[in-house]
Amino acid sequence: MIVFFQKMKDRWGIKSNWHFLLVNLIFAITGSMTVFIRKPVYRLLTSGTPFSLKK
């Protein structure tokens, strides 16, 4: 598992373990926010009607 973390740090150009933790925390927060934002944005774009049913 440590090898995986080191590969990711090298790929992303991260030197510190704290920066690695921060990057993953940001990914987790933005990923979780999509769950909350998806439904209102979907309603706004489709006006309540599923896109597949629009003619």
N, C-alpha and C positions, 0 to 999 in steps of 0.2 A: 504494500500500500504506500509506503514511503517513496518507493521508486516512481509510482504514478504521480504523487504530489510534486516530486522534483521535476518530472517531465513537464507537468503543467506549468510550474513556475518558470522553467526555461523557455517554454513556448510563448508564454505571455510576457516574458521579460521582467519577472518579479524577483526581487532579491530577498525580501524579508517574508517570514511566515505570517506576520501581522498583515502585510499587504495582501497575501494570498487569502487570508481569512476575510479581509475586507471585500475583496473582489467577489468571493463566493457569497458573502452576506448580501451584497448588492444584487447579484443574480437571483438569490432567493427572494428578496423583497420585490424586485420587479416582476418575477414570475408569479408571485402571490397576488400582486396588484392586478394582473391581467384577469384573474378570477373575478375580482370585484368590478372591474371596468368593462368587461366583455358584455354583460347583459345590457347596461344602459346604452352603450355604443351600438350594439346590435339593434336595439329598439329604435334608436335615432336614425340609423341607416335604412331600416326596413319599414319604418312607421308601424310596427306591430305585426305586420304580415310577413310570414316567412318568405325569404327571397325566392325559394323554389316554387311557391304558389303564385307569384306575381306574373302577369301576362304582359 
